Amino acid sequence: MQLHHNLTALPPLSLYIHIPWCVKKCPYCDFNSHTARETIPEKLYIEALSRDLESALPLIWGRGIHSIFFGGGTPSLFSAEGIDSMLATVRSLIKLDFFAEVTLEANPGTVEAEKFRGFKAAGINRLSLGIQSFNPQHLSQLGRIHDDKEAHRAVEIASTTFDNFNLDLMYALPNQTLAQAQQDIETALNYNPPHLSCYHLTLEPNTPFHSHPPDLPDDDLSADMQIMIEDKLSLAGYQHYETSAFAQPQHKARHNLNYWQFGDYLGIGAGAHSKLSFHDRILRQMRHKHPREYMEHALAGKPVQTENQVQQTELAFEFMMNALRLTDGFDISLFSERTGLPITAIQPQLNQAEQQGLITRDHIRITPTDKGQRFLNDLLGIFLPTK
C-alpha cells in the first residue's frame, strides 16, 4: 500500500548555532568539536554564520523562531560581544518569538562572572553548564579542563546570573561507586538548578575512550545509579520528562522538547544539522564539518551543506526515535501532524510493542512503559524500516 504524506501544518521552528571550538577535546566526546590551538577567528566565523543564515532564509520564509541554542564545542569561549552581534543578526533577519528560549552552553573552565553578565545582556536567558561531575578524580579521568572548585564557582555564578539554567551530569564514570554518583546528585541539588540532564557515559566510536576503554561500572551498578538518580530527583520535585532530562515545574527545555516532538530546526555553523518540513516533504541538511572549509564556503557565497529528503519509509522511525524518549509519550494526533502519515501506517509495529509490554496506548496517547524506557533500543528497533 503506497501512502502519500502531506503536512497540513508546519511544526514549530528552532535555530541551532554551532560553535565548534574547545580548549581541549574530551576523550569521550564524538561531537564536531576542534581544539583551539591558536586564536579563534571569532569575527570571521560570526560573519560566516550570518551569511549562512541569510542564504537559508528562502527555506524558512515567513516562519518565526521559538528557541535558539548555541551549542558546541564550547560557545562560552566566544566573547559576549560576539554572541550579542550574532543575536542582533538573527533578530534582523527572522521573527523571533517575544518569549523565545535562548540557551548557551558553557564549560566551567571558561566561566567569568563579567562575561556571563554580558551573555545575559546580549539576550541569553538560559545557560547550560557542562559540569559532568563534582569529583576531582572523575573530572581528571574525563579529561575535563576544570576541577571541582571551578565547577562549584561556575554553578554559583550561573545561579546568581540566570533564573533558568541546566547542569549536565554524567554517571557510570570510570571506577565510580554508587555513593560517588549519589554525592554528585546531592551536590547539584544544593544549587537548586531548574533543570538537570543526567547522561550515562557511553563509549562512542572514533573516540579515545572507545579505542582504550577505561574501567567502567558494570550494567547492574549502572542501573542502580540510574534508579538512584531518578528516585532522588523525583523526591526533590523534578519531573523526569525525557530519558536523560529532569525539570522543575515550568522549566522543561523548550528547544530540546521541539527536537523530541519532531519539530523543525535550522542548524547553522560547522557540522550543524537541520530538519525542515514543507507541505509535501521533509528535508535534512548537514553543514560542512571542518570550520575552515565551512567559513571559506560561507564567505565566498558557496553552498555550505549537503542535503537529502527523508524517505517516506523512514518517517515513522525518525518520529519514534525522538518521541519515545519522552516519559509521557505523545498524542496520536502529533504523529500524523508531524509525519503526514496516518497512525494506521504503523499498526502492526504498535501491536508488537504493546504485546511485548514496551508501550501502553489508548485512542489519544502512546506512552512508553517503564520497561520500554529501560529497553528503549529494543522498542525503537520494532519501528526500523524493513529493507
Secondary structure, 3 states (H helix, E strand, C coil): CCCCCCCCCCCCEEEEEEECEECCCCCCCCCCCEECCCCCCHHHHHHHHHHHHHHHHHHHCCCCEEEEEEEECCHHHCCHHHHHHHHHHHHHHCCEEEEEEEEEEECHHHCCHHHHHHHHHHCCCEEEEEEECCCHHHHHHCCCCCCHHHHHHHHHHHHHHCCCEEEEEEECCCCCCHHHHHHHHHHHHCCCCCEEEEEECCCCCCCHHHHCCCCCCCHHHHHHHHHHHHHHHHHCCCEEEECCEEECCCCCCHHHHHHHCCCEEEEECCCCEEEEEECCEEEEEEECCCHHHHHHHHHCCCCCEEEEECCHHHHHHHHHHHHCCECCCEEHHHHHHHHCCCHHHHHHHHHHHHHCCCEEECCCEEEECHHHHHCHHHHHHCCCCCC
